[in-house]
Amino acid sequence: MNINYSFIIPHKNCPDLLQRCVDSIPERDDVQVVVVDDNSEEGKKPTLKERKNLQVILLDASRSKGAGRARNVGLEHAEGKWLLFADCDDFYNKGFLHILDQYRESDLDVLYFNAESVDTKTLKATPIGTNKLNRLVKDSLDNEEVFFKLRCFYKTPWAKMTRRLFVEYQGISFEETINGNDMMFSYYVGYLAKKCKVIPDKLYVYTTSNKGLTNQKSKIDAWMSRIDHNYKTRVYLGYIGHLEWKKISFIRFYFNHFKKKPLLGIKVLYNHYRNLDKFKKDSGKYAEFLESKRNK
């Protein structure tokens, strides 16, 4: 039987939560699950129950480069008509695939859907994490301008179903960076897609915990990655004509993040200006990429 859906899940050091995520995906002949482990510690590597069409790929230290590399490896192994991405500590709501089945034979490039957020341990509802998405989805249902913003400026790879051949044809992949590896992938998918639709159903569950950069505030390279992506976002928004979507200046950025840690802020600022030419050069490549796809 042909594979209709490929679920790509990067993983690192949380096998129990990964099992919860995989268990939320129905076991069907047309469903493929690709788990890519990003060099987890011993004792924390995936030990998943057997199921149909499950692939577990282990990246050792020499190939480890964060969730972006893991997702790209997952893309290389995906066979399905449609791609769905999940974080390993998140999961899907019951019955979600029956809703997606309604669009399985559509000619869409991307189907956007809604999500909810819960605490990863208690599973109690929390607005943190999906507030912005909830507003954008609600307003997108009857407003094309807001839908364009959802497509082009909501930067997570989950809460959408994307046609695999579209991604391959456009040559879109994830950045292999410390932070924000999914940002430009999501921007490119939304901007370059020709046929898109949004539905209000909350199919995905985002769990709140100490994810992402909040655990890396003492690492200068993590902040450099964050600043690098701010430059890229500005270039991208300028290219598509919507600089007003990101109004916070770098002065406000530093004040918001470092007012309680001024010494760290000074170190980050020093490295920021030391790498300024590199940031500007790298960000220019993204406009060039979009320009190369203009008539494709």
C-alpha positions in Angstrom: 0.0 0.0 0.0 1.2 3.5 -0.8 2.3 5.7 2.1 0.0 8.8 2.4 1.5 10.3 5.5 5.1 10.6 6.8 5.5 11.9 10.3 9.0 13.2 11.1 10.0 13.5 14.7 13.5 14.7 15.9 14.4 13.3 19.3 16.9 13.9 22.1 17.0 12.5 25.6 13.2 12.0 26.3 12.2 8.5 25.2 9.1 8.3 27.4 7.6 11.5 25.9 8.6 10.3 22.4 6.6 7.1 23.0 3.6 9.3 23.9 4.0 11.2 20.7 4.3 8.1 18.5 1.4 6.4 20.3 -0.8 9.4 19.4 -0.3 8.6 15.7 -2.6 5.8 14.4 -0.9 2.7 13.2 -2.0 2.2 9.6 -0.6 0.8 6.5 -0.5 4.2 4.8 1.3 5.9 7.8 5.1 6.2 8.1 6.8 7.4 11.3 10.4 8.5 11.0 12.2 9.1 14.3 15.6 10.7 14.1 17.6 10.6 17.3 20.1 13.4 17.7 22.9 11.6 19.6 20.9 11.1 22.8 22.8 10.1 26.0 23.2 6.4 26.8 20.0 5.2 28.5 17.9 8.0 26.8 17.9 6.7 23.3 14.6 5.7 21.7 13.2 2.3 22.8 9.9 2.3 20.9 7.3 -0.4 20.7 7.2 -2.2 17.4 4.7 -0.9 14.9 4.1 -0.8 11.1 6.3 1.5 9.0 8.4 2.8 11.9 12.0 3.9 11.2 14.4 4.9 13.9 17.6 6.6 12.7 20.4 7.2 15.2 22.8 10.0 14.6 26.1 9.7 16.3 28.2 12.7 17.5 29.9 13.1 14.1 26.5 13.7 12.4 24.7 15.4 15.3 23.8 19.0 14.6 20.5 19.7 16.4 16.9 19.3 15.3 17.5 20.9 11.9 19.9 18.1 10.9 17.5 15.5 12.3 14.6 16.8 10.4 16.6 16.9 7.1 17.6 13.3 7.6 13.9 12.5 8.2 13.1 14.3 4.9 15.6 12.0 3.1 13.7 8.9 4.4 10.1 10.2 4.0 8.0 8.3 1.5 4.5 9.7 2.1 2.4 12.0 -0.1 2.2 14.4 2.9 4.7 15.5 5.5 3.9 16.2 9.1 6.4 17.3 11.7 6.1 16.9 15.5 8.4 17.7 18.4 9.1 14.6 20.4 7.5 15.9 23.6 4.3 17.0 21.8 1.4 14.8 20.5 -1.7 14.7 18.4 -5.3 14.8 19.5 -7.5 11.7 19.0 -9.2 11.5 15.6 -6.9 14.0 14.0 -6.0 11.7 11.1 -9.7 11.2 10.2 -9.9 15.0 9.6 -6.7 15.0 7.6 -8.0 12.1 5.5 -10.6 14.5 4.1 -7.8 16.4 2.3 -5.6 13.4 1.4 -6.6 13.5 -2.3 -6.7 17.3 -2.5 -4.4 19.4 -4.8 -3.2 21.6 -1.9 0.4 22.3 -1.2 -0.2 23.0 2.4 -3.1 22.5 4.9 -2.9 24.6 8.0 -4.7 23.5 11.2 -5.0 24.7 14.8 -3.3 23.5 18.0 -3.7 23.7 21.7 -1.1 23.8 24.5 -0.9 21.9 27.7 1.7 21.5 30.5 3.9 18.5 29.5 3.6 16.9 33.0 0.1 17.7 34.2 -1.5 18.0 30.8 -3.5 20.9 32.1 -4.4 23.5 29.5 -2.1 26.5 29.3 -2.3 29.5 26.8 1.5 29.7 26.5 2.8 28.5 23.2 -0.3 28.6 20.9 -2.0 31.9 21.7 -0.6 33.6 18.6 -1.5 30.6 16.4 -5.0 30.4 17.8 -5.7 34.1 16.9 -4.2 33.8 13.5 -6.1 30.6 12.6 -9.4 32.2 13.8 -8.9 35.4 11.9 -7.6 33.6 8.8 -10.8 31.7 8.2 -12.5 34.8 6.7 -9.5 37.2 6.1 -7.1 36.4 3.3 -4.6 39.1 4.5 -4.4 37.4 8.0 -4.1 34.0 6.3 -1.1 35.3 4.3 0.5 36.3 7.6 -0.2 32.9 9.1 1.4 31.2 6.1 4.4 33.5 5.8 5.2 34.5 9.4 4.3 31.6 11.7 7.6 29.9 12.2 6.9 26.4 13.4 6.8 23.3 11.2 4.0 21.6 13.1 0.3 22.5 12.8 0.4 22.0 9.1 0.4 19.2 6.5 2.7 19.8 3.5 2.9 18.0 0.2 6.2 16.2 0.0 6.7 16.7 -3.7 6.2 20.5 -3.3 9.0 20.6 -0.7 11.3 18.5 -2.9 10.5 20.6 -6.0 11.3 23.8 -4.3 14.4 22.5 -2.7 13.3 23.6 0.8 15.2 22.2 3.8 15.9 23.0 7.5 18.8 25.1 8.6 21.3 23.1 10.7 21.7 25.8 13.4 21.6 25.8 17.2 18.3 27.7 17.4 15.5 28.6 15.0 16.3 25.8 12.5 12.7 25.6 11.5 12.0 29.3 11.0 13.1 29.8 7.3 11.7 26.3 6.4 8.3 27.4 7.6 8.6 30.9 6.0 9.6 29.4 2.6 6.8 26.8 2.6 4.1 29.4 3.3 5.4 32.0 0.9 6.1 29.6 -2.0 3.0 27.5 -1.8 0.5 28.1 -4.6 -2.6 26.3 -3.0 -3.2 26.5 0.7 -6.1 26.1 3.1 -6.7 26.6 6.8 -9.1 24.7 9.0 -10.1 25.6 12.7 -9.6 22.1 14.1 -7.1 21.7 17.0 -5.3 18.6 15.8 -1.9 19.1 17.5 -1.0 19.4 21.2 2.0 21.6 22.0 3.4 20.9 25.4 5.0 23.7 27.5 8.2 23.0 29.4 11.7 24.4 29.6 12.1 24.1 25.8 14.5 25.8 23.5 16.6 28.9 24.2 15.3 29.3 27.8 17.7 26.5 28.7 20.7 28.1 26.9 20.7 31.7 28.0 24.3 31.5 29.2 25.6 30.3 25.9 26.8 33.0 23.6 26.6 30.9 20.5 22.9 30.3 21.1 22.2 34.0 21.3 24.3 34.6 18.2 22.1 32.1 16.4 19.0 34.0 17.7 20.4 37.3 16.4 21.4 35.8 13.1 17.8 34.7 12.6 16.5 38.2 13.4 18.6 39.6 10.5 17.3 36.9 8.2 13.7 37.6 9.2 14.2 41.3 8.5 15.6 40.6 5.0 12.8 38.0 4.3 10.0 40.4 5.5 11.5 43.2 3.4 11.5 40.9 0.4 7.8 40.0 0.8 6.9 43.6 1.6 5.9 43.2 5.2 8.6 44.7 7.5 5.8 46.0 9.7 5.2 42.5 11.0 8.4 42.7 13.1 8.8 46.1 14.7 11.0 45.4 17.7 14.4 47.0 17.4 17.6 45.5 18.5 17.7 48.0 21.3 14.4 46.7 22.6 15.6 43.2 22.0 18.6 43.7 24.3 16.5 45.5 26.9 13.8 42.8 27.0 16.3 39.9 27.3 19.2 41.3 29.3 17.8 43.9 31.7 18.4 41.5 34.6 21.6 40.1 33.2 23.6 43.1 32.0 27.0 41.4 31.9 25.7 38.7 29.7 24.1 41.3 27.5 27.4 43.1 27.1 29.1 39.9 26.0 26.3 39.1 23.5 26.4 42.7 22.2 30.2 42.5 21.7 29.8 39.2 19.8 26.9 40.7 17.9 29.0 43.6 16.4 32.0 41.4 15.9 29.9 39.1 13.7 27.9 41.9 12.0 29.3 41.5 8.5 28.7 37.8 8.6 25.1 38.3 9.8 24.4 40.7 6.9 26.1 38.5 4.3 24.3 35.4 5.4 20.9 37.1 5.6 21.3 38.3 2.0 21.3 34.7 0.8 17.7 34.3 1.8 16.4 37.0 -0.5 18.5 35.4 -3.3 16.9 32.0 -2.6 13.4 33.5 -2.9 14.3 35.4 -6.0 15.5 32.2 -7.6 12.1 30.6 -6.9 10.0 33.6 -8.1 8.9 32.0 -11.4 9.3 28.4 -10.5 
